[in-house]
Amino acid sequence: MAIMRCIEAYPSMEMTVDEFKAWLSRFDADHDGQISKEELKDALHSLRVRFGWWKARQGMKEADCNHDGQIESAKEIEKLVNFAQKRLHMKIYQSDW
């Protein structure tokens, strides 16, 4: 059981876009299908990202197209994926399946 918790707490920094979305949805605390800055901060803290609060703010600035404080549309998710690849050095790729 402890090993499973360790894997959940430290997900791989390499995943498909679908796996990224599924991982991110685990932090949707209010289950509204949208990711807030606080939820993004919690997700980044789970990766043990340094200065997660600041990087969450930067991620929201880059990805939140309509400036409503939520990541919800496919375009915003795509921008968040780009942010994660460039700024967090995550390897996120399209699934060929």
C-alpha positions in Angstrom: 0.0 0.0 0.0 2.8 2.4 0.8 4.3 1.8 -2.7 1.0 2.7 -4.4 0.8 5.9 -2.4 4.3 6.8 -3.4 3.5 6.3 -7.1 0.4 8.4 -6.8 2.3 11.2 -5.0 5.1 11.2 -7.5 3.6 10.7 -11.0 6.0 10.3 -13.9 7.1 13.5 -15.6 6.5 11.7 -18.9 2.9 11.0 -20.1 0.4 11.3 -22.9 -1.9 14.3 -23.2 -4.8 12.0 -22.1 -2.8 10.8 -19.0 -2.0 14.5 -18.2 -5.7 15.4 -18.3 -6.6 12.4 -16.2 -3.8 13.3 -13.7 -4.9 16.9 -13.6 -8.6 15.9 -13.1 -7.6 14.2 -9.8 -7.0 17.7 -8.4 -10.4 19.0 -9.4 -11.6 19.3 -5.8 -15.1 20.6 -6.5 -15.6 18.2 -9.5 -16.8 21.0 -11.8 -14.6 19.9 -14.7 -12.5 23.0 -14.4 -9.1 23.6 -12.9 -8.6 26.6 -10.7 -5.3 28.2 -9.7 -5.5 26.5 -6.3 -6.2 23.1 -7.8 -3.3 23.7 -10.2 -1.1 24.6 -7.3 -2.0 21.4 -5.5 -1.2 19.4 -8.7 2.2 21.0 -9.0 2.9 20.4 -5.3 2.2 16.7 -5.9 5.1 16.7 -8.4 7.3 18.4 -5.8 7.8 21.3 -8.1 9.7 24.1 -6.5 7.8 27.3 -6.1 4.6 25.6 -7.1 2.4 28.5 -6.0 4.3 30.8 -8.4 4.4 28.3 -11.3 0.6 27.8 -10.9 0.1 31.5 -11.2 2.3 31.6 -14.3 0.5 28.6 -15.7 -2.9 30.3 -15.3 -1.6 33.5 -16.9 -0.4 31.5 -19.9 -3.3 29.1 -20.3 -6.4 31.0 -19.1 -7.6 32.5 -22.4 -10.8 34.1 -21.1 -9.3 35.2 -17.8 -12.0 33.7 -15.7 -9.6 32.0 -13.3 -10.4 28.5 -14.6 -8.8 26.1 -17.1 -11.8 24.5 -18.8 -11.7 24.5 -22.6 -9.7 22.3 -24.9 -7.7 25.4 -26.1 -6.8 26.2 -22.5 -5.8 22.6 -21.7 -3.6 22.7 -24.8 -1.9 25.9 -23.6 -1.4 24.3 -20.1 0.2 21.3 -21.8 2.6 23.6 -23.6 3.3 25.4 -20.4 4.1 22.1 -18.6 6.4 21.1 -21.4 8.3 24.4 -21.6 8.4 25.6 -18.1 8.1 22.4 -16.0 10.1 20.2 -18.4 7.4 17.6 -18.5 7.4 15.2 -21.5 3.8 15.2 -22.7 3.1 13.6 -26.1 0.2 12.7 -28.3 -1.0 9.2 -28.0 -0.8 7.3 -31.3 -3.5 4.9 -30.4 
